[in-house]
Amino acid sequence: MTASIEQNLNKSIRIPPLESGDRLTRQEFERRYTAMPHVKKAELIEGIVYVASPLRFNSHGKPHGDLIIWLGTYKVATPGVELGDNVTVRLDLDNEPQPDVVLLIDEKLGGQARISEDDYIEGAPELIAEVAASSAANDLHDKKKVYRRNGVKEYIVWRILENQLDWFCLEDGEYRALEADINNIIKSRVFPGLWLDVEALCKGEMAKVLGVLQQGLSSEEHTEFVQSL
């Protein structure tokens, strides 16, 4: 077969679109996703494709932005820590999620994930945060199992309809819920100084959220963490 005929045949082969519910290998998922630049968010969870619907402001965009502000402030104050927004993560052969937010430690400084040659995250980031509609969302079921199995050390899910936040920490292969202290503050066990006033976040009181975070950033534990990186 001549080269020109092969080229014509290749052009005539139509790459199928991504559809929610499709069962694909990660390689085929990436092939179809790459061929659909208009699709802004699609994920492969346990070999099943999930294509995101258009996102609303109050039920997703605004809380997502608040998470970015909080975690981004921590990133700026913590050299060696990187923040990602809606970045593709290659976890294993059946799972390629696109989390709302990831916080990770630079691989050169002991982080457990790496950036591939084609600029994707490979392996489990230390922390993932998702904005979910409710406790019935996939984020608290199959996706949570995938993150646990692949070693994501901390997982945050903000359930918008209930306006509640769950923060899980990986212990002995299982996710345990981190409890707020008497001041309603949760403190990360993986990222020292990453403190969150849960009530303030859920109320949209970002000045208070950042004030509490600043207390964490001023703590001795955060100073020691930065020095250790």
NORKABEL-V294379 format. One line per field, one symbol per residue. phi: phi as a letter, one per 40 degrees, with the letter a starting at -180 (. if undefined). burial: 1 if it has 16 or more other ideal C-beta (glycine too) atoms within 10 Angstrom, else 0. A space follows every 10 residues. Layout:
BEGIN
phi=???
burial=???
END
This chain:
BEGIN
phi=.ccccccccc ccccccccbd gcbbccccdc cccccbcccc aabbbfgbcb bccdbcccca dccdcccccc ccccdccbdg bbbbbfbcbc cacbbbcbcc abbacddcbh ccbbccccgb cbgcccbbbb cbcacccddb bdcccccccc gccbbbbbcc ccfbbbbbbc bfgbcbcccc cccgbbbccc bdgcbbcccc cccgccccdc ccdccccccc ccdcccccc
burial=0000000000 0000000100 0101010111 0110000000 0111100111 1000000001 0011011101 1011101101 1111001111 1001111111 1111100000 1010100000 1111111111 1100001111 0011011101 0111111111 0000111111 0000100100 0000111100 1111111101 1100010011 0110011000 010011000
END
